Amino acid sequence: MEIVSAIYTFLLVLLMIGTIFVVIFDDGDSSKKIAWILIITVLPIVGLLLYFMVGINFRQSWYFMHKKRRFIRIFGKRANKQVHELLFGHRHDNLVKKEYLPLTRLLASDESTCVTNGNGIEIITSGHRKFELLMEDLKNAKDHIHMEYFYFREDKGSQQIKEMLMKKASEGVKVRFIHENIANIAIRPRYYNEMKKAGVQVEKFTKPRWPLINLVTQLNYRDHRKIVVIDGKIGYTGGMNISDDYFVRWRDTHMRITGKAVAGLQYSFLSTWITADGQIDDDFSSYFPMCSKECETEPQKMQENEKIENNGIPEALARTPIQSLDMKFRFNGRNKLIQIVPDEPESRWPNIHMGAVWAVQNAKKYIYIQTPYFVPPEPMLQALQSAALSGVDVRVMVPKKADLFFMGPANRSYFTECLEAGVKIYERAGRFIHSKTFVSDDYLSEIGSANMDFRSFNIDYELNAYIYDDTVAKVNKAIFLKDMEASREVTLETWQNRPWYKKLIQKVIRLFAALL
């Protein structure tokens, strides 16, 4: 018995030492390494199991890269020259302000799409508005519907959208649907089988083809994107999932896009669909109708931007009750510059993280950020501090009450470092704010699925839209200022006087923040 115990102890210690060396030599964030070493040391068995299931960074691993290379081969053969030119040709970069050209190139450095012109936008701040718009667009679909969501629930609003998808499939429209299976594990298979029987093509984000391999390589990865593409002409993306939480109860931000930028959403969907083993027999070019003529000609001269003073959106917004942020922020014309930026484990570079750091470092006047989860990696934290210390008006808005019990202390564990540098922190009361938005200097806006945390920047499948436009930026700024009416500013003095037990909880949670 003693011999068995000694052997067990020896093997456990050997495995611990080996794993700690793996952690040390990983290219990930140093704070994340320290957290894992602490867990493995204090709770050896639990720590080892957790590390091998969710701790190893499989970015660029053989499993993901094999699937990515397969999609690139298929897309290269089945999409025409015009599609490639629109997605990756940098034809419209020169329309962006000169000082933002480095950002556009940075964001397109790893098979991400380039800047497109000829786009129309509606910024959606109301879940009810998104539901109405989406239902109407789905109803009018003629050729195909491509939908990819992190959450797709079984509640009232979700059921109506599900029924519409089934109805359109029965009418002959090609309906493809990707669901994040780990996040929606509570949903019964019968729910998706009903869709399949009606003709909807349904694919899981991950499949347990090799259970052990899947457990190790995929458990910690999520498809956090929210994408809809209808007939290759209309696209949706942003923070809103398909659930009554988003349609009724929460405050979130989404976008409806028309024009060439829909090509970026389509490309991202097709990539996920193929890597999830979905089948498409058609020529891919047929899913990019925006390339039929426009790509063969030189970009048309940009229309003059709408005068924000004339359409009166900020002024009207200022008079709107904070409870009803459901105005129609629709920009007429098709002159908006948009760059669709996906990020995923197959990416060589963390595009969204690097883009966010660049935007903060190069801001001159102000930076307004909304995020439900504020757990910034070290480069992002230092960029925010540097900007504030240099005189830039940096404001970060988070929910007063988080939807996950550990996220409140995790968010607040970063407040001290930010406040001491001059970053202004606002906690929004009332409806839980789920928006993931960024606006700076009355020109650059960002709306998407990525939170400002380790998971979104380094692990999950995410997608953000970058908008280079003064009118859109001013409206996003006005929306942020409106949300401030329901927010409380956290001052350094009051923050330092918080109870000691809250400080302790936040310090402990901070140790594991990189793992959340």
Secondary structure as the mmCIF struct_conf table of DSSP 4:
data_model
#
loop_
_struct_conf.conf_type_id
_struct_conf.id
_struct_conf.beg_label_comp_id
_struct_conf.beg_label_asym_id
_struct_conf.beg_label_seq_id
_struct_conf.end_label_comp_id
_struct_conf.end_label_asym_id
_struct_conf.end_label_seq_id
HELX_RH_AL_P HELX_RH_AL_P1 GLU A 2 PHE A 25
BEND BEND1 ASP A 26 ASP A 26
BEND BEND2 GLY A 28 GLY A 28
HELX_RH_AL_P HELX_RH_AL_P2 SER A 30 VAL A 42
BEND BEND3 LEU A 43 LEU A 43
HELX_RH_AL_P HELX_RH_AL_P3 PRO A 44 LEU A 50
HELX_RH_PI_P HELX_RH_PI_P1 TYR A 51 GLY A 55
BEND BEND4 ILE A 56 ILE A 56
TURN_TY1_P TURN_TY1_P1 ARG A 59 GLN A 60
HELX_RH_AL_P HELX_RH_AL_P4 TRP A 62 ARG A 78
BEND BEND5 ALA A 79 ALA A 79
HELX_RH_AL_P HELX_RH_AL_P5 LYS A 81 PHE A 88
BEND BEND6 GLY A 89 GLY A 89
TURN_TY1_P TURN_TY1_P2 ARG A 91 HIS A 92
HELX_RH_3T_P HELX_RH_3T_P1 ASP A 93 LEU A 95
BEND BEND7 VAL A 96 VAL A 96
HELX_RH_3T_P HELX_RH_3T_P2 LYS A 98 TYR A 100
HELX_RH_AL_P HELX_RH_AL_P6 LEU A 101 LEU A 107
TURN_TY1_P TURN_TY1_P3 ALA A 108 ALA A 108
BEND BEND8 SER A 109 GLU A 111
STRN STRN1 THR A 116 ILE A 124
HELX_RH_AL_P HELX_RH_AL_P7 GLY A 127 LYS A 139
TURN_TY1_P TURN_TY1_P4 ASN A 140 ASN A 140
BEND BEND9 LYS A 142 ASP A 143
STRN STRN2 HIS A 144 TYR A 149
BEND BEND10 PHE A 150 PHE A 150
STRN STRN3 PHE A 152 PHE A 152
BEND BEND11 GLU A 154 ASP A 155
HELX_RH_AL_P HELX_RH_AL_P8 LYS A 156 SER A 170
TURN_TY1_P TURN_TY1_P5 GLU A 171 GLY A 172
STRN STRN4 LYS A 174 HIS A 179
TURN_TY1_P TURN_TY1_P6 ASN A 181 ALA A 186
BEND BEND12 ILE A 187 ILE A 187
HELX_RH_AL_P HELX_RH_AL_P9 PRO A 189 LYS A 197
TURN_TY1_P TURN_TY1_P7 ALA A 198 GLY A 199
STRN STRN5 GLN A 201 LYS A 204
BEND BEND13 PHE A 205 THR A 206
BEND BEND14 ARG A 209 TRP A 210
HELX_RH_AL_P HELX_RH_AL_P10 PRO A 211 GLN A 218
TURN_TY1_P TURN_TY1_P8 LEU A 219 ASN A 220
STRN STRN6 ASP A 223 ASP A 223
STRN STRN7 ILE A 227 ILE A 230
TURN_TY1_P TURN_TY1_P9 ASP A 231 LYS A 233
STRN STRN8 ILE A 234 GLY A 238
BEND BEND15 GLY A 239 GLY A 239
STRN STRN9 ILE A 242 ILE A 242
BEND BEND16 SER A 243 SER A 243
HELX_RH_AL_P HELX_RH_AL_P11 ASP A 244 ASP A 244
HELX_RH_PI_P HELX_RH_PI_P2 ASP A 245 ARG A 249
STRN STRN10 ARG A 251 ARG A 251
STRN STRN11 HIS A 254 GLY A 259
TURN_TY1_P TURN_TY1_P10 LYS A 260 ALA A 261
HELX_RH_AL_P HELX_RH_AL_P12 VAL A 262 THR A 275
TURN_TY1_P TURN_TY1_P11 ALA A 276 ASP A 277
BEND BEND17 ASP A 282 ASP A 282
HELX_RH_3T_P HELX_RH_3T_P3 PHE A 284 TYR A 287
HELX_RH_3T_P HELX_RH_3T_P4 PRO A 289 CYS A 291
BEND BEND18 SER A 292 LYS A 293
HELX_RH_3T_P HELX_RH_3T_P5 GLU A 294 GLU A 296
BEND BEND19 THR A 297 THR A 297
HELX_LH_PP_P HELX_LH_PP_P1 GLU A 298 LYS A 307
HELX_RH_AL_P HELX_RH_AL_P13 ILE A 308 ASN A 311
HELX_RH_AL_P HELX_RH_AL_P14 ILE A 313 ALA A 318
TURN_TY1_P TURN_TY1_P12 ARG A 319 ARG A 319
BEND BEND20 THR A 320 THR A 320
HELX_RH_3T_P HELX_RH_3T_P6 ILE A 322 SER A 324
STRN STRN12 PHE A 329 ASP A 343
TURN_TY1_P TURN_TY1_P13 PRO A 345 GLU A 346
BEND BEND21 ARG A 348 TRP A 349
HELX_RH_AL_P HELX_RH_AL_P15 ASN A 351 GLN A 361
TURN_TY1_P TURN_TY1_P14 ASN A 362 ASN A 362
BEND BEND22 LYS A 364 LYS A 365
STRN STRN13 TYR A 366 GLN A 370
BEND BEND23 PRO A 372 PRO A 372
STRN STRN14 PHE A 374 VAL A 375
HELX_RH_AL_P HELX_RH_AL_P16 GLU A 378 LEU A 389
TURN_TY1_P TURN_TY1_P15 SER A 390 GLY A 391
STRN STRN15 ASP A 393 PRO A 399
BEND BEND24 LYS A 400 LYS A 401
BEND BEND25 ASP A 403 LEU A 404
TURN_TY1_P TURN_TY1_P16 PHE A 405 PHE A 406
HELX_RH_AL_P HELX_RH_AL_P17 MET A 407 ARG A 412
TURN_TY1_P TURN_TY1_P17 SER A 413 TYR A 414
HELX_RH_AL_P HELX_RH_AL_P18 PHE A 415 ALA A 421
TURN_TY1_P TURN_TY1_P18 GLY A 422 GLY A 422
STRN STRN16 LYS A 424 ARG A 428
BEND BEND26 GLY A 430 ARG A 431
HELX_LH_PP_P HELX_LH_PP_P2 PHE A 432 PHE A 432
STRN STRN17 ILE A 433 ILE A 433
STRN STRN18 THR A 437 SER A 440
TURN_TY1_P TURN_TY1_P19 ASP A 441 TYR A 443
STRN STRN19 LEU A 444 GLY A 448
BEND BEND27 SER A 449 SER A 449
STRN STRN20 MET A 452 ASP A 453
HELX_RH_AL_P HELX_RH_AL_P19 PHE A 454 ASN A 458
TURN_TY1_P TURN_TY1_P20 ILE A 459 ILE A 459
BEND BEND28 ASP A 460 ASP A 460
STRN STRN21 TYR A 461 TYR A 461
STRN STRN22 GLU A 462 TYR A 468
HELX_RH_AL_P HELX_RH_AL_P20 ASP A 470 MET A 484
TURN_TY1_P TURN_TY1_P21 GLU A 485 ALA A 486
STRN STRN23 SER A 487 VAL A 490
HELX_RH_AL_P HELX_RH_AL_P21 LEU A 492 GLN A 496
TURN_TY1_P TURN_TY1_P22 ASN A 497 ASN A 497
BEND BEND29 ARG A 498 ARG A 498
HELX_RH_AL_P HELX_RH_AL_P22 TRP A 500 LEU A 511
TURN_TY1_P TURN_TY1_P23 PHE A 512 PHE A 512
HELX_RH_3T_P HELX_RH_3T_P7 ALA A 513 LEU A 515
#
